[in-house]
Amino acid sequence: MITSDGWHVDSERCPSPNADARPAGEEISLLVIHNISLPPGQYGGGHIKDFFCNRLALAADPYFAGIADLKVSAHLLIERSGKSIQFVSFAERAWHAGVSSFAKRSACNDFSVGIELEGTDIDPYTDTQYLCLARITRELMTAYPAIGLERIVGHADIAPGRKTDPGIAFDWHRYFELVAQETP
């Protein structure tokens, strides 16, 4: 369930400072699926959470020095275990899409929700991630009816040539089948 102020009740709240107000009157009408792992290809450790909250410990891995100054976020992260963490209220603009366009409209952050899956383009996602993502997708589609199946895309679709996620490992057919199923 999603509250009237845009928080998912079943997700851990970890507010990120990397967010701001959506443009006045903007309708949420796009869902963007991403992937992330920190360091790349490694799972667990809480580094993604720290990254989205600007508290990444640079000494933890040499890779972090190159991303420490980035100010990014997503609305939600779904870890390998299926645990979901919300960083930004859906009512606000998360900084997840970067330079992007969808249906001839730029600045996708203005009208989209960004969900990160802990993973890489090539590692299979877990069953629990698919189940959690499908459940949250159904809840988002109920709360924000302008998000239809045709308005669910990967980061690669809105930033072609710049981004590749969620990658070849993401099973879109399986995901859409799960979204179509009734909630158990």
C-alpha positions in Angstrom: 0.0 0.0 0.0 1.1 3.5 -0.7 0.2 6.3 1.7 -1.3 9.6 0.6 2.1 11.3 1.0 3.8 8.8 -1.3 5.4 6.3 1.0 5.2 2.5 0.6 4.1 1.1 3.9 6.0 -2.2 3.5 9.3 -0.7 2.7 12.0 0.5 5.1 12.2 4.3 5.0 15.7 5.8 4.6 15.1 9.4 3.3 17.7 10.6 0.9 18.7 14.3 0.6 19.0 13.8 -3.2 15.4 14.7 -4.1 13.3 17.8 -4.7 9.8 18.8 -5.6 8.2 17.6 -8.8 7.0 20.5 -11.1 3.6 21.8 -10.0 0.7 19.7 -11.4 3.0 17.0 -12.7 1.3 13.6 -13.1 3.3 10.5 -12.2 3.0 8.4 -15.4 6.2 6.4 -15.9 8.0 3.6 -14.0 11.7 3.2 -14.7 13.5 -0.1 -13.7 17.3 0.2 -12.9 20.0 -1.9 -11.5 22.9 -1.1 -9.2 25.5 -2.9 -7.2 28.3 -1.4 -5.1 31.1 -2.1 -5.6 30.1 -3.2 -9.1 29.2 -6.9 -9.2 29.1 -7.2 -5.4 26.0 -7.5 -3.3 25.2 -6.7 0.3 27.1 -4.5 2.6 24.7 -1.5 2.7 26.8 0.5 0.2 23.9 1.4 -2.0 21.9 2.8 0.9 24.9 4.8 2.0 25.4 6.0 -1.6 21.9 7.3 -2.0 22.2 9.1 1.4 25.6 10.7 0.7 27.4 8.8 3.4 29.5 6.4 1.3 32.7 5.4 3.2 35.5 6.0 0.7 37.9 3.7 2.5 35.5 0.7 2.0 36.5 0.3 -1.7 38.7 2.1 -4.2 35.8 2.3 -6.6 33.9 4.7 -4.3 36.4 7.5 -4.8 35.1 7.9 -8.4 31.4 8.2 -7.4 31.6 9.9 -4.0 30.6 13.4 -5.4 27.6 12.1 -7.3 24.2 13.1 -5.9 21.7 10.5 -6.9 18.8 8.6 -5.5 15.9 6.3 -6.5 12.5 6.1 -5.0 13.0 2.4 -4.1 15.7 -0.2 -3.9 14.9 -3.9 -4.0 17.8 -5.9 -2.5 18.7 -9.5 -3.6 16.7 -10.8 -0.6 13.5 -9.0 -1.7 13.8 -6.4 1.0 12.6 -3.0 -0.2 14.0 0.4 1.0 12.4 3.7 0.0 14.6 6.7 -0.2 12.2 9.3 -1.7 8.5 9.7 -1.5 6.8 9.0 -4.8 5.3 12.5 -4.5 8.8 13.9 -4.8 11.3 13.8 -7.7 14.1 11.3 -7.1 17.3 11.9 -9.1 17.5 8.5 -10.9 17.1 9.0 -14.7 19.6 11.7 -15.5 19.5 13.0 -19.1 16.5 11.1 -20.5 13.4 11.1 -22.6 10.3 9.1 -23.1 7.6 9.6 -25.8 9.4 12.7 -27.0 9.4 14.2 -23.5 12.7 15.0 -21.7 13.5 15.1 -18.0 11.9 11.8 -17.0 12.6 12.4 -13.3 9.8 15.0 -13.4 7.1 12.4 -14.1 8.6 9.0 -13.2 9.2 6.6 -10.4 12.6 5.0 -10.3 13.1 1.5 -8.8 16.6 0.0 -8.4 17.2 -3.7 -8.3 20.3 -4.8 -6.6 22.1 -6.5 -9.5 24.0 -6.2 -12.7 23.1 -6.4 -16.4 24.3 -10.0 -16.6 23.5 -11.6 -13.2 20.1 -13.2 -12.9 17.8 -11.4 -10.5 16.3 -13.4 -7.6 12.8 -14.8 -7.5 12.1 -12.6 -4.4 13.1 -9.5 -6.3 10.7 -10.3 -9.2 7.9 -11.0 -6.7 8.5 -7.8 -4.7 8.9 -5.7 -7.9 5.6 -7.0 -9.3 3.7 -6.4 -6.1 5.0 -2.9 -5.8 4.3 -2.3 -9.5 0.7 -3.3 -9.0 0.4 -0.9 -6.0 2.0 1.9 -8.0 -0.4 1.3 -10.9 -3.3 1.6 -8.5 -2.0 4.7 -6.8 -0.9 6.4 -10.1 -3.3 5.1 -12.8 -1.3 6.9 -15.6 1.3 4.2 -15.2 0.2 1.5 -17.6 2.1 -1.5 -18.8 3.2 0.5 -21.8 4.7 3.1 -19.5 7.1 0.7 -17.7 10.6 0.8 -19.1 14.2 0.2 -18.4 16.8 2.9 -17.8 18.3 1.9 -21.1 15.0 2.7 -22.9 15.0 6.3 -21.7 18.8 6.9 -21.9 19.9 4.8 -24.9 23.6 4.8 -25.6 24.2 6.1 -22.1 22.6 3.4 -19.9 22.1 -0.4 -20.3 20.2 -1.3 -17.2 18.3 -3.4 -16.1 20.3 -5.4 -18.7 20.0 -8.7 -20.5 19.5 -10.6 -17.3 16.2 -8.9 -16.6 13.3 -11.1 -17.7 10.7 -8.7 -18.9 8.2 -11.4 -19.9 8.4 -13.0 -16.4 8.0 -9.6 -14.7 4.9 -8.6 -16.8 3.3 -12.0 -16.1 3.8 -11.5 -12.4 2.4 -8.0 -12.6 -0.7 -9.4 -14.3 -1.3 -12.0 -11.6 -3.7 -11.3 -8.8 -2.1 -10.5 -5.5 -1.9 -13.8 -3.5 
